[in-house]
């Protein structure tokens, strides 16, 4: 499409950023409380996800 990205992004990066964006929007939404309750998300799991995301970003 000729957006001229300085760094070529692979499919994994697109998927990762998409999931981050989705998660960010979900976390900012009031619906998240019902969603989190329905899925029984633990703070530990959330923390692990954040740590893994940060490691992934650090390795880019």
C-alpha distance matrix in Angstrom:
0.0 3.8 5.8 8.4 10.4 13.8 14.7 12.9 13.5 15.2 15.7 19.0 17.7 15.4 18.5 20.7 18.9 18.6 22.4 23.2 21.6 23.3 26.5 26.4 26.1 28.7 31.1 30.8 31.7 35.3 34.6 34.3 38.1 38.7 35.9 37.3 40.8 39.8 38.2 40.9 38.5 40.7 40.1 40.5 37.6 35.4 36.6 35.9 32.3 31.8 33.5 31.3 28.1 29.5 30.3 26.8 25.4 28.1 27.3 23.6
3.8 0.0 3.8 5.3 8.2 11.2 12.9 11.9 13.4 15.7 17.1 20.1 18.3 16.6 20.1 21.8 19.8 20.2 23.9 24.2 22.7 24.9 27.9 27.4 27.4 30.3 32.3 31.9 33.1 36.9 36.5 36.0 39.7 40.7 37.9 39.0 42.7 42.0 40.2 42.7 40.1 42.0 41.1 41.4 38.7 36.4 37.2 36.5 33.1 32.3 33.7 31.7 28.5 29.3 30.1 26.8 25.0 27.4 26.6 22.8
5.8 3.8 0.0 3.8 5.9 9.3 11.1 10.8 11.9 14.8 16.2 18.7 16.3 14.7 18.3 19.5 17.1 17.8 21.5 21.4 19.8 22.3 25.1 24.3 24.4 27.5 29.2 28.7 30.2 34.0 33.8 33.2 36.9 38.1 35.4 36.4 40.1 39.7 38.0 40.2 37.5 39.2 38.2 38.6 36.0 33.6 34.2 33.8 30.4 29.3 30.8 29.1 25.7 26.4 27.5 24.3 22.2 24.6 24.2 20.5
8.4 5.3 3.8 0.0 3.8 6.2 8.6 9.0 11.1 14.3 16.6 18.8 16.4 15.6 19.4 20.2 18.0 19.4 22.9 22.5 21.4 24.2 26.7 25.9 26.5 29.5 30.9 30.6 32.4 36.2 36.2 35.2 38.9 40.2 37.5 38.2 41.9 41.6 39.7 41.7 38.8 40.2 39.0 39.1 36.7 34.3 34.6 34.0 30.8 29.6 30.6 28.9 25.6 25.9 26.7 23.6 21.4 23.3 22.7 18.9
10.4 8.2 5.9 3.8 0.0 3.8 5.3 6.3 8.1 11.6 14.1 15.8 13.1 12.8 16.6 17.0 14.9 16.8 20.0 19.4 18.8 21.8 23.9 23.1 24.2 27.1 28.3 28.2 30.2 34.1 34.0 32.8 36.3 37.8 35.0 35.4 39.2 39.0 36.9 38.7 35.7 37.0 35.6 35.6 33.3 31.0 31.1 30.4 27.3 26.0 26.9 25.2 22.0 22.2 22.9 19.9 17.6 19.6 19.0 15.2
13.8 11.2 9.3 6.2 3.8 0.0 3.8 6.6 9.3 12.8 15.9 17.1 14.3 14.9 18.6 18.4 16.7 19.1 22.0 21.0 20.8 24.1 25.7 24.9 26.4 29.3 30.0 30.1 32.4 36.2 36.3 34.8 38.2 39.9 37.2 37.2 41.0 41.0 38.7 40.3 37.1 38.0 36.4 36.1 34.0 31.8 31.5 30.7 27.9 26.4 26.8 25.2 22.2 21.8 22.2 19.5 17.1 18.3 17.6 13.9
14.7 12.9 11.1 8.6 5.3 3.8 0.0 3.8 6.2 9.5 12.9 13.8 11.2 12.4 15.9 15.6 14.5 17.1 19.7 19.0 19.4 22.4 23.9 23.5 25.3 27.8 28.5 29.1 31.4 35.1 35.0 33.2 36.6 38.2 35.2 35.1 38.9 38.8 36.3 37.8 34.6 35.5 34.0 33.5 31.3 29.3 29.0 27.9 25.1 23.9 24.1 22.2 19.4 19.3 19.3 16.3 14.4 15.7 14.6 10.8
12.9 11.9 10.8 9.0 6.3 6.6 3.8 0.0 3.8 6.5 9.9 11.5 9.7 10.6 14.0 14.5 13.9 16.0 18.6 18.7 19.1 21.7 23.5 23.6 25.2 27.4 28.6 29.4 31.4 35.1 34.5 32.8 36.3 37.6 34.4 34.5 38.2 37.8 35.3 37.0 34.0 35.2 34.1 33.5 30.9 29.2 29.3 27.9 25.0 24.3 24.6 22.2 19.6 20.2 20.0 16.6 15.4 17.2 15.5 11.9
13.5 13.4 11.9 11.1 8.1 9.3 6.2 3.8 0.0 3.8 6.7 8.0 6.0 6.9 10.2 10.8 10.4 12.4 15.0 15.3 15.9 18.2 20.0 20.4 22.0 24.0 25.3 26.3 28.2 31.8 31.1 29.4 32.8 34.0 30.8 30.9 34.5 34.1 31.5 33.3 30.3 31.6 30.8 30.2 27.5 25.8 26.1 24.7 21.6 21.2 21.8 19.3 16.6 17.7 17.6 14.1 13.2 15.6 14.1 10.6
15.2 15.7 14.8 14.3 11.6 12.8 9.5 6.5 3.8 0.0 3.8 5.4 5.4 6.6 8.9 10.0 10.9 12.4 14.5 15.5 16.6 18.4 20.0 21.2 22.7 24.2 25.7 27.2 28.7 32.3 31.1 29.3 32.6 33.5 30.1 30.2 33.8 33.0 30.2 32.1 29.3 30.7 30.2 29.4 26.5 25.3 25.8 23.9 20.9 21.1 21.6 18.6 16.4 18.1 17.5 13.8 13.9 16.4 14.3 11.5
15.7 17.1 16.2 16.6 14.1 15.9 12.9 9.9 6.7 3.8 0.0 3.8 5.4 5.1 6.2 8.5 9.9 10.4 12.3 14.1 15.2 16.2 18.1 19.7 21.0 22.1 23.9 25.6 26.8 30.2 28.7 27.0 30.4 30.9 27.4 27.7 31.2 30.1 27.4 29.6 27.1 28.8 28.7 28.0 24.8 23.8 24.8 22.9 19.7 20.4 21.3 18.2 16.1 18.4 18.2 14.4 15.0 18.0 16.1 13.8
19.0 20.1 18.7 18.8 15.8 17.1 13.8 11.5 8.0 5.4 3.8 0.0 3.8 5.4 5.1 6.0 8.5 9.7 10.5 12.1 14.0 15.1 16.2 18.0 19.8 20.6 22.0 24.1 25.5 28.7 27.3 25.2 28.4 29.1 25.6 25.5 28.9 28.1 25.2 27.0 24.3 25.7 25.5 24.6 21.5 20.6 21.4 19.3 16.2 17.1 17.7 14.5 12.7 15.2 14.7 11.0 12.2 15.1 13.3 11.5
17.7 18.3 16.3 16.4 13.1 14.3 11.2 9.7 6.0 5.4 5.4 3.8 0.0 3.8 5.4 5.0 6.0 8.3 9.8 10.3 12.0 13.9 15.0 16.1 18.1 19.4 20.6 22.2 24.0 27.5 26.5 24.4 27.7 28.8 25.5 25.3 29.0 28.5 25.8 27.5 24.5 25.7 25.1 24.4 21.6 20.1 20.6 19.1 15.9 15.9 16.7 14.0 11.4 13.4 13.5 9.8 9.8 13.0 11.8 9.4
15.4 16.6 14.7 15.6 12.8 14.9 12.4 10.6 6.9 6.6 5.1 5.4 3.8 0.0 3.8 5.4 5.2 5.9 8.5 9.8 10.4 11.9 13.9 15.1 16.3 17.8 19.6 20.9 22.3 25.8 24.7 23.1 26.6 27.5 24.1 24.5 28.2 27.5 25.0 27.2 24.4 26.2 25.8 25.6 22.6 20.9 22.0 20.8 17.2 17.4 18.9 16.4 13.5 15.8 16.6 13.0 12.7 16.2 15.5 12.9
18.5 20.1 18.3 19.4 16.6 18.6 15.9 14.0 10.2 8.9 6.2 5.1 5.4 3.8 0.0 3.8 5.6 5.0 6.1 8.6 9.8 10.3 12.0 14.0 15.3 16.0 17.9 19.8 20.9 24.1 22.6 20.8 24.2 24.8 21.3 21.6 25.2 24.3 21.7 23.9 21.4 23.3 23.3 23.0 19.8 18.4 19.9 18.5 14.9 15.8 17.5 14.8 12.4 15.3 16.0 12.6 13.3 16.9 16.1 14.3
20.7 21.8 19.5 20.2 17.0 18.4 15.6 14.5 10.8 10.0 8.5 6.0 5.0 5.4 3.8 0.0 3.8 5.4 5.2 6.2 8.6 9.8 10.4 12.1 14.2 15.0 16.1 18.2 19.8 23.1 22.0 19.7 22.9 24.0 20.6 20.3 24.0 23.6 20.9 22.5 19.6 21.0 20.6 20.2 17.2 15.6 16.7 15.4 11.8 12.2 13.9 11.3 8.6 11.6 12.5 9.3 9.9 13.5 13.2 11.9
18.9 19.8 17.1 18.0 14.9 16.7 14.5 13.9 10.4 10.9 9.9 8.5 6.0 5.2 5.6 3.8 0.0 3.8 5.4 4.9 6.0 8.4 9.6 10.3 12.1 13.8 15.0 16.3 18.2 21.7 21.1 19.1 22.5 23.9 20.8 20.8 24.5 24.4 22.1 23.8 20.8 22.3 21.4 21.6 18.9 16.7 17.7 17.1 13.5 13.0 15.1 13.3 9.9 12.1 13.9 10.9 10.1 13.9 14.3 12.4
18.6 20.2 17.8 19.4 16.8 19.1 17.1 16.0 12.4 12.4 10.4 9.7 8.3 5.9 5.0 5.4 3.8 0.0 3.8 5.4 5.1 6.0 8.4 9.8 10.6 12.0 14.0 15.3 16.4 19.9 18.8 17.3 20.9 21.8 18.6 19.2 22.9 22.4 20.3 22.5 19.9 22.0 21.7 22.2 19.2 17.1 18.8 18.4 14.6 14.7 17.3 15.5 12.4 15.1 16.9 14.1 13.7 17.5 17.9 16.0
22.4 23.9 21.5 22.9 20.0 22.0 19.7 18.6 15.0 14.5 12.3 10.5 9.8 8.5 6.1 5.2 5.4 3.8 0.0 3.8 5.4 5.0 5.9 8.4 9.8 10.1 11.8 14.0 15.1 18.2 16.9 14.8 18.2 19.1 15.8 16.0 19.7 19.2 16.9 18.9 16.3 18.3 18.2 18.7 15.6 13.6 15.6 15.1 11.3 11.9 14.7 13.0 10.4 13.5 15.4 13.0 13.4 17.1 17.6 16.4
23.2 24.2 21.4 22.5 19.4 21.0 19.0 18.7 15.3 15.5 14.1 12.1 10.3 9.8 8.6 6.2 4.9 5.4 3.8 0.0 3.8 5.4 5.0 6.0 8.6 9.6 10.3 12.1 14.1 17.4 16.9 14.5 17.7 19.4 16.5 16.2 20.0 20.2 18.0 19.5 16.4 17.9 16.9 17.6 15.1 12.4 13.8 14.0 10.3 9.7 12.7 11.7 8.5 11.0 13.6 11.7 11.2 14.9 16.1 15.1
21.6 22.7 19.8 21.4 18.8 20.8 19.4 19.1 15.9 16.6 15.2 14.0 12.0 10.4 9.8 8.6 6.0 5.1 5.4 3.8 0.0 3.8 5.4 5.0 6.2 8.4 9.8 10.6 12.3 16.0 15.6 14.0 17.6 19.1 16.5 16.9 20.6 20.8 19.2 21.0 18.2 20.1 19.2 20.4 18.0 15.1 16.8 17.4 13.8 13.0 16.1 15.5 12.1 14.2 17.0 15.0 14.0 17.6 19.0 17.4
23.3 24.9 22.3 24.2 21.8 24.1 22.4 21.7 18.2 18.4 16.2 15.1 13.9 11.9 10.3 9.8 8.4 6.0 5.0 5.4 3.8 0.0 3.8 5.5 5.2 6.0 8.5 9.9 10.6 14.0 12.9 11.4 15.1 16.1 13.3 14.2 17.8 17.6 16.1 18.3 16.0 18.4 18.2 19.6 16.9 14.3 16.8 17.3 13.7 13.8 17.2 16.4 13.6 16.3 18.9 17.0 16.6 20.3 21.4 20.2
26.5 27.9 25.1 26.7 23.9 25.7 23.9 23.5 20.0 20.0 18.1 16.2 15.0 13.9 12.0 10.4 9.6 8.4 5.9 5.0 5.4 3.8 0.0 3.8 5.4 4.9 5.9 8.5 9.7 12.7 11.9 9.5 12.8 14.4 11.6 11.6 15.3 15.7 14.0 15.6 12.9 14.9 14.4 16.0 13.5 10.7 13.1 14.1 10.7 10.7 14.3 14.0 11.6 14.2 17.0 15.8 15.6 19.0 20.5 19.9
26.4 27.4 24.3 25.9 23.1 24.9 23.5 23.6 20.4 21.2 19.7 18.0 16.1 15.1 14.0 12.1 10.3 9.8 8.4 6.0 5.0 5.5 3.8 0.0 3.8 5.4 5.1 6.2 8.6 12.0 12.4 10.2 13.4 15.7 13.6 13.5 17.1 18.1 16.8 18.0 15.2 16.8 15.6 17.5 15.6 12.2 14.0 15.6 12.5 11.3 15.0 15.4 12.5 14.2 17.5 16.6 15.6 18.8 20.8 20.0
26.1 27.4 24.4 26.5 24.2 26.4 25.3 25.2 22.0 22.7 21.0 19.8 18.1 16.3 15.3 14.2 12.1 10.6 9.8 8.6 6.2 5.2 5.4 3.8 0.0 3.8 5.5 5.1 6.2 9.9 10.1 9.1 12.7 14.4 12.6 13.5 16.9 17.5 16.9 18.6 16.4 18.6 17.8 20.1 18.2 14.9 17.2 18.8 15.7 14.9 18.6 18.8 16.0 17.9 21.1 19.9 19.0 22.3 24.2 23.0
28.7 30.3 27.5 29.5 27.1 29.3 27.8 27.4 24.0 24.2 22.1 20.6 19.4 17.8 16.0 15.0 13.8 12.0 10.1 9.6 8.4 6.0 4.9 5.4 3.8 0.0 3.8 5.5 5.2 8.1 7.3 5.7 9.4 10.9 8.9 9.8 13.2 13.7 13.2 15.0 13.1 15.6 15.4 17.9 15.8 12.9 15.8 17.4 14.5 14.4 18.2 18.5 16.2 18.5 21.6 20.6 20.2 23.5 25.3 24.6
31.1 32.3 29.2 30.9 28.3 30.0 28.5 28.6 25.3 25.7 23.9 22.0 20.6 19.6 17.9 16.1 15.0 14.0 11.8 10.3 9.8 8.5 5.9 5.1 5.5 3.8 0.0 3.8 5.4 7.8 8.3 5.7 8.4 11.1 9.7 9.4 12.7 14.3 13.6 14.5 12.1 13.8 12.9 15.7 14.3 11.0 13.4 15.7 13.3 12.6 16.4 17.3 15.3 17.1 20.3 20.0 19.5 22.4 24.6 24.3
30.8 31.9 28.7 30.6 28.2 30.1 29.1 29.4 26.3 27.2 25.6 24.1 22.2 20.9 19.8 18.2 16.3 15.3 14.0 12.1 10.6 9.9 8.5 6.2 5.1 5.5 3.8 0.0 3.8 6.7 8.6 7.4 9.9 12.6 12.1 12.3 15.3 16.9 16.8 17.7 15.7 17.2 16.0 19.0 17.9 14.5 16.5 19.1 16.7 15.4 19.1 20.3 17.9 19.2 22.7 22.3 21.2 24.1 26.5 25.9
31.7 33.1 30.2 32.4 30.2 32.4 31.4 31.4 28.2 28.7 26.8 25.5 24.0 22.3 20.9 19.8 18.2 16.4 15.1 14.1 12.3 10.6 9.7 8.6 6.2 5.2 5.4 3.8 0.0 3.8 5.2 5.6 8.3 10.2 10.0 11.3 13.7 14.9 15.6 16.9 15.6 17.8 17.3 20.5 19.1 16.1 18.7 21.1 18.6 18.0 21.8 22.6 20.4 22.2 25.5 24.9 24.1 27.2 29.3 28.6
35.3 36.9 34.0 36.2 34.1 36.2 35.1 35.1 31.8 32.3 30.2 28.7 27.5 25.8 24.1 23.1 21.7 19.9 18.2 17.4 16.0 14.0 12.7 12.0 9.9 8.1 7.8 6.7 3.8 0.0 3.8 5.3 6.2 8.0 9.2 10.5 12.0 13.6 15.0 16.1 15.4 17.5 17.3 20.8 19.9 17.2 19.9 22.5 20.5 20.1 23.8 24.9 23.1 24.8 28.1 27.8 27.2 30.1 32.4 31.9
34.6 36.5 33.8 36.2 34.0 36.3 35.0 34.5 31.1 31.1 28.7 27.3 26.5 24.7 22.6 22.0 21.1 18.8 16.9 16.9 15.6 12.9 11.9 12.4 10.1 7.3 8.3 8.6 5.2 3.8 0.0 3.8 5.5 5.6 6.2 8.6 10.1 10.7 12.3 14.0 13.8 16.6 17.2 20.4 18.9 16.7 19.9 22.0 19.8 20.1 23.8 24.4 22.8 25.0 28.0 27.4 27.3 30.4 32.2 31.8
34.3 36.0 33.2 35.2 32.8 34.8 33.2 32.8 29.4 29.3 27.0 25.2 24.4 23.1 20.8 19.7 19.1 17.3 14.8 14.5 14.0 11.4 9.5 10.2 9.1 5.7 5.7 7.4 5.6 5.3 3.8 0.0 3.8 5.5 4.8 5.7 8.3 9.6 10.2 11.4 10.5 13.1 13.5 16.7 15.2 12.9 16.1 18.2 16.2 16.5 20.2 20.9 19.5 21.7 24.7 24.3 24.4 27.3 29.2 29.0
38.1 39.7 36.9 38.9 36.3 38.2 36.6 36.3 32.8 32.6 30.4 28.4 27.7 26.6 24.2 22.9 22.5 20.9 18.2 17.7 17.6 15.1 12.8 13.4 12.7 9.4 8.4 9.9 8.3 6.2 5.5 3.8 0.0 3.8 5.4 5.2 6.1 8.5 9.9 10.2 10.0 12.2 12.8 16.3 15.5 13.6 16.6 19.0 17.7 18.1 21.5 22.6 21.7 23.7 26.6 26.6 26.9 29.5 31.6 31.7
38.7 40.7 38.1 40.2 37.8 39.9 38.2 37.6 34.0 33.5 30.9 29.1 28.8 27.5 24.8 24.0 23.9 21.8 19.1 19.4 19.1 16.1 14.4 15.7 14.4 10.9 11.1 12.6 10.2 8.0 5.6 5.5 3.8 0.0 3.8 5.5 5.1 6.0 8.6 9.7 10.7 13.5 15.0 18.2 17.0 15.7 19.1 21.0 19.5 20.5 23.9 24.6 23.8 26.2 28.8 28.6 29.1 31.9 33.6 33.7
35.9 37.9 35.4 37.5 35.0 37.2 35.2 34.4 30.8 30.1 27.4 25.6 25.5 24.1 21.3 20.6 20.8 18.6 15.8 16.5 16.5 13.3 11.6 13.6 12.6 8.9 9.7 12.1 10.0 9.2 6.2 4.8 5.4 3.8 0.0 3.8 5.4 5.1 6.2 8.4 8.8 12.2 13.9 16.6 14.7 13.5 17.1 18.6 16.7 18.1 21.5 21.7 20.9 23.6 26.0 25.5 26.3 29.2 30.7 30.7
37.3 39.0 36.4 38.2 35.4 37.2 35.1 34.5 30.9 30.2 27.7 25.5 25.3 24.5 21.6 20.3 20.8 19.2 16.0 16.2 16.9 14.2 11.6 13.5 13.5 9.8 9.4 12.3 11.3 10.5 8.6 5.7 5.2 5.5 3.8 0.0 3.8 5.4 5.1 5.7 5.4 8.5 10.2 13.0 11.5 10.5 14.0 15.6 14.3 15.7 18.9 19.5 19.1 21.6 24.0 23.9 24.8 27.5 29.1 29.5
40.8 42.7 40.1 41.9 39.2 41.0 38.9 38.2 34.5 33.8 31.2 28.9 29.0 28.2 25.2 24.0 24.5 22.9 19.7 20.0 20.6 17.8 15.3 17.1 16.9 13.2 12.7 15.3 13.7 12.0 10.1 8.3 6.1 5.1 5.4 3.8 0.0 3.8 5.4 5.0 6.9 9.4 11.8 14.5 13.6 13.2 16.5 18.2 17.4 18.9 21.9 22.6 22.6 25.0 27.2 27.4 28.4 30.9 32.5 33.1
39.8 42.0 39.7 41.6 39.0 41.0 38.8 37.8 34.1 33.0 30.1 28.1 28.5 27.5 24.3 23.6 24.4 22.4 19.2 20.2 20.8 17.6 15.7 18.1 17.5 13.7 14.3 16.9 14.9 13.6 10.7 9.6 8.5 6.0 5.1 5.4 3.8 0.0 3.8 5.7 8.2 11.4 14.3 16.5 14.8 14.8 18.4 19.5 18.3 20.3 23.3 23.4 23.4 26.2 28.1 27.9 29.2 31.9 33.1 33.6
38.2 40.2 38.0 39.7 36.9 38.7 36.3 35.3 31.5 30.2 27.4 25.2 25.8 25.0 21.7 20.9 22.1 20.3 16.9 18.0 19.2 16.1 14.0 16.8 16.9 13.2 13.6 16.8 15.6 15.0 12.3 10.2 9.9 8.6 6.2 5.1 5.4 3.8 0.0 3.8 5.5 9.1 12.1 13.8 11.6 12.0 15.7 16.2 15.1 17.5 20.2 20.1 20.3 23.2 24.9 24.7 26.2 28.9 29.9 30.5
40.9 42.7 40.2 41.7 38.7 40.3 37.8 37.0 33.3 32.1 29.6 27.0 27.5 27.2 23.9 22.5 23.8 22.5 18.9 19.5 21.0 18.3 15.6 18.0 18.6 15.0 14.5 17.7 16.9 16.1 14.0 11.4 10.2 9.7 8.4 5.7 5.0 5.7 3.8 0.0 3.8 6.2 9.7 11.3 10.0 11.0 14.2 15.0 14.8 17.0 19.4 19.8 20.5 23.1 24.7 25.0 26.6 28.9 30.1 31.2
38.5 40.1 37.5 38.8 35.7 37.1 34.6 34.0 30.3 29.3 27.1 24.3 24.5 24.4 21.4 19.6 20.8 19.9 16.3 16.4 18.2 16.0 12.9 15.2 16.4 13.1 12.1 15.7 15.6 15.4 13.8 10.5 10.0 10.7 8.8 5.4 6.9 8.2 5.5 3.8 0.0 3.8 6.7 8.4 6.7 7.2 10.5 11.5 11.2 13.3 15.7 16.3 16.9 19.3 21.0 21.5 23.0 25.2 26.6 27.6
40.7 42.0 39.2 40.2 37.0 38.0 35.5 35.2 31.6 30.7 28.8 25.7 25.7 26.2 23.3 21.0 22.3 22.0 18.3 17.9 20.1 18.4 14.9 16.8 18.6 15.6 13.8 17.2 17.8 17.5 16.6 13.1 12.2 13.5 12.2 8.5 9.4 11.4 9.1 6.2 3.8 0.0 3.8 5.3 5.3 6.4 8.7 10.0 10.8 12.6 14.4 15.6 16.7 18.6 20.2 21.3 22.8 24.5 26.1 27.6
40.1 41.1 38.2 39.0 35.6 36.4 34.0 34.1 30.8 30.2 28.7 25.5 25.1 25.8 23.3 20.6 21.4 21.7 18.2 16.9 19.2 18.2 14.4 15.6 17.8 15.4 12.9 16.0 17.3 17.3 17.2 13.5 12.8 15.0 13.9 10.2 11.8 14.3 12.1 9.7 6.7 3.8 0.0 3.8 5.5 5.0 6.0 8.5 9.8 10.4 12.1 14.1 15.1 16.4 18.3 19.8 20.9 22.3 24.3 25.9
40.5 41.4 38.6 39.1 35.6 36.1 33.5 33.5 30.2 29.4 28.0 24.6 24.4 25.6 23.0 20.2 21.6 22.2 18.7 17.6 20.4 19.6 16.0 17.5 20.1 17.9 15.7 19.0 20.5 20.8 20.4 16.7 16.3 18.2 16.6 13.0 14.5 16.5 13.8 11.3 8.4 5.3 3.8 0.0 3.8 5.4 5.0 6.1 8.6 9.8 10.4 12.2 14.1 15.3 16.4 18.2 19.9 20.9 22.6 24.6
37.6 38.7 36.0 36.7 33.3 34.0 31.3 30.9 27.5 26.5 24.8 21.5 21.6 22.6 19.8 17.2 18.9 19.2 15.6 15.1 18.0 16.9 13.5 15.6 18.2 15.8 14.3 17.9 19.1 19.9 18.9 15.2 15.5 17.0 14.7 11.5 13.6 14.8 11.6 10.0 6.7 5.3 5.5 3.8 0.0 3.8 5.4 5.1 6.2 8.7 9.9 10.5 12.2 14.3 15.3 16.4 18.3 19.9 21.2 22.9
35.4 36.4 33.6 34.3 31.0 31.8 29.3 29.2 25.8 25.3 23.8 20.6 20.1 20.9 18.4 15.6 16.7 17.1 13.6 12.4 15.1 14.3 10.7 12.2 14.9 12.9 11.0 14.5 16.1 17.2 16.7 12.9 13.6 15.7 13.5 10.5 13.2 14.8 12.0 11.0 7.2 6.4 5.0 5.4 3.8 0.0 3.8 5.5 5.1 6.3 8.7 10.0 10.5 12.4 14.3 15.3 16.5 18.4 20.1 21.5
36.6 37.2 34.2 34.6 31.1 31.5 29.0 29.3 26.1 25.8 24.8 21.4 20.6 22.0 19.9 16.7 17.7 18.8 15.6 13.8 16.8 16.8 13.1 14.0 17.2 15.8 13.4 16.5 18.7 19.9 19.9 16.1 16.6 19.1 17.1 14.0 16.5 18.4 15.7 14.2 10.5 8.7 6.0 5.0 5.4 3.8 0.0 3.8 5.4 5.1 6.1 8.6 9.7 10.5 12.3 14.2 15.3 16.4 18.5 20.3
35.9 36.5 33.8 34.0 30.4 30.7 27.9 27.9 24.7 23.9 22.9 19.3 19.1 20.8 18.5 15.4 17.1 18.4 15.1 14.0 17.4 17.3 14.1 15.6 18.8 17.4 15.7 19.1 21.1 22.5 22.0 18.2 19.0 21.0 18.6 15.6 18.2 19.5 16.2 15.0 11.5 10.0 8.5 6.1 5.1 5.5 3.8 0.0 3.8 5.4 5.1 6.1 8.5 9.9 10.5 12.2 14.2 15.2 16.6 18.7
32.3 33.1 30.4 30.8 27.3 27.9 25.1 25.0 21.6 20.9 19.7 16.2 15.9 17.2 14.9 11.8 13.5 14.6 11.3 10.3 13.8 13.7 10.7 12.5 15.7 14.5 13.3 16.7 18.6 20.5 19.8 16.2 17.7 19.5 16.7 14.3 17.4 18.3 15.1 14.8 11.2 10.8 9.8 8.6 6.2 5.1 5.4 3.8 0.0 3.8 5.5 5.2 6.1 8.6 9.9 10.5 12.3 14.2 15.4 16.8
31.8 32.3 29.3 29.6 26.0 26.4 23.9 24.3 21.2 21.1 20.4 17.1 15.9 17.4 15.8 12.2 13.0 14.7 11.9 9.7 13.0 13.8 10.7 11.3 14.9 14.4 12.6 15.4 18.0 20.1 20.1 16.5 18.1 20.5 18.1 15.7 18.9 20.3 17.5 17.0 13.3 12.6 10.4 9.8 8.7 6.3 5.1 5.4 3.8 0.0 3.8 5.5 5.0 6.2 8.7 9.8 10.5 12.2 14.3 15.6
33.5 33.7 30.8 30.6 26.9 26.8 24.1 24.6 21.8 21.6 21.3 17.7 16.7 18.9 17.5 13.9 15.1 17.3 14.7 12.7 16.1 17.2 14.3 15.0 18.6 18.2 16.4 19.1 21.8 23.8 23.8 20.2 21.5 23.9 21.5 18.9 21.9 23.3 20.2 19.4 15.7 14.4 12.1 10.4 9.9 8.7 6.1 5.1 5.5 3.8 0.0 3.8 5.4 5.1 6.2 8.6 9.9 10.5 12.4 14.6
31.3 31.7 29.1 28.9 25.2 25.2 22.2 22.2 19.3 18.6 18.2 14.5 14.0 16.4 14.8 11.3 13.3 15.5 13.0 11.7 15.5 16.4 14.0 15.4 18.8 18.5 17.3 20.3 22.6 24.9 24.4 20.9 22.6 24.6 21.7 19.5 22.6 23.4 20.1 19.8 16.3 15.6 14.1 12.2 10.5 10.0 8.6 6.1 5.2 5.5 3.8 0.0 3.8 5.4 5.1 6.1 8.6 9.8 10.6 12.7
28.1 28.5 25.7 25.6 22.0 22.2 19.4 19.6 16.6 16.4 16.1 12.7 11.4 13.5 12.4 8.6 9.9 12.4 10.4 8.5 12.1 13.6 11.6 12.5 16.0 16.2 15.3 17.9 20.4 23.1 22.8 19.5 21.7 23.8 20.9 19.1 22.6 23.4 20.3 20.5 16.9 16.7 15.1 14.1 12.2 10.5 9.7 8.5 6.1 5.0 5.4 3.8 0.0 3.8 5.5 5.0 6.2 8.6 10.0 10.9
29.5 29.3 26.4 25.9 22.2 21.8 19.3 20.2 17.7 18.1 18.4 15.2 13.4 15.8 15.3 11.6 12.1 15.1 13.5 11.0 14.2 16.3 14.2 14.2 17.9 18.5 17.1 19.2 22.2 24.8 25.0 21.7 23.7 26.2 23.6 21.6 25.0 26.2 23.2 23.1 19.3 18.6 16.4 15.3 14.3 12.4 10.5 9.9 8.6 6.2 5.1 5.4 3.8 0.0 3.8 5.3 5.0 6.1 8.6 10.1
30.3 30.1 27.5 26.7 22.9 22.2 19.3 20.0 17.6 17.5 18.2 14.7 13.5 16.6 16.0 12.5 13.9 16.9 15.4 13.6 17.0 18.9 17.0 17.5 21.1 21.6 20.3 22.7 25.5 28.1 28.0 24.7 26.6 28.8 26.0 24.0 27.2 28.1 24.9 24.7 21.0 20.2 18.3 16.4 15.3 14.3 12.3 10.5 9.9 8.7 6.2 5.1 5.5 3.8 0.0 3.8 5.4 5.0 6.2 8.9
26.8 26.8 24.3 23.6 19.9 19.5 16.3 16.6 14.1 13.8 14.4 11.0 9.8 13.0 12.6 9.3 10.9 14.1 13.0 11.7 15.0 17.0 15.8 16.6 19.9 20.6 20.0 22.3 24.9 27.8 27.4 24.3 26.6 28.6 25.5 23.9 27.4 27.9 24.7 25.0 21.5 21.3 19.8 18.2 16.4 15.3 14.2 12.2 10.5 9.8 8.6 6.1 5.0 5.3 3.8 0.0 3.8 5.5 5.2 6.6
25.4 25.0 22.2 21.4 17.6 17.1 14.4 15.4 13.2 13.9 15.0 12.2 9.8 12.7 13.3 9.9 10.1 13.7 13.4 11.2 14.0 16.6 15.6 15.6 19.0 20.2 19.5 21.2 24.1 27.2 27.3 24.4 26.9 29.1 26.3 24.8 28.4 29.2 26.2 26.6 23.0 22.8 20.9 19.9 18.3 16.5 15.3 14.2 12.3 10.5 9.9 8.6 6.2 5.0 5.4 3.8 0.0 3.8 5.4 5.3
28.1 27.4 24.6 23.3 19.6 18.3 15.7 17.2 15.6 16.4 18.0 15.1 13.0 16.2 16.9 13.5 13.9 17.5 17.1 14.9 17.6 20.3 19.0 18.8 22.3 23.5 22.4 24.1 27.2 30.1 30.4 27.3 29.5 31.9 29.2 27.5 30.9 31.9 28.9 28.9 25.2 24.5 22.3 20.9 19.9 18.4 16.4 15.2 14.2 12.2 10.5 9.8 8.6 6.1 5.0 5.5 3.8 0.0 3.8 5.6
27.3 26.6 24.2 22.7 19.0 17.6 14.6 15.5 14.1 14.3 16.1 13.3 11.8 15.5 16.1 13.2 14.3 17.9 17.6 16.1 19.0 21.4 20.5 20.8 24.2 25.3 24.6 26.5 29.3 32.4 32.2 29.2 31.6 33.6 30.7 29.1 32.5 33.1 29.9 30.1 26.6 26.1 24.3 22.6 21.2 20.1 18.5 16.6 15.4 14.3 12.4 10.6 10.0 8.6 6.2 5.2 5.4 3.8 0.0 3.8
23.6 22.8 20.5 18.9 15.2 13.9 10.8 11.9 10.6 11.5 13.8 11.5 9.4 12.9 14.3 11.9 12.4 16.0 16.4 15.1 17.4 20.2 19.9 20.0 23.0 24.6 24.3 25.9 28.6 31.9 31.8 29.0 31.7 33.7 30.7 29.5 33.1 33.6 30.5 31.2 27.6 27.6 25.9 24.6 22.9 21.5 20.3 18.7 16.8 15.6 14.6 12.7 10.9 10.1 8.9 6.6 5.3 5.6 3.8 0.0
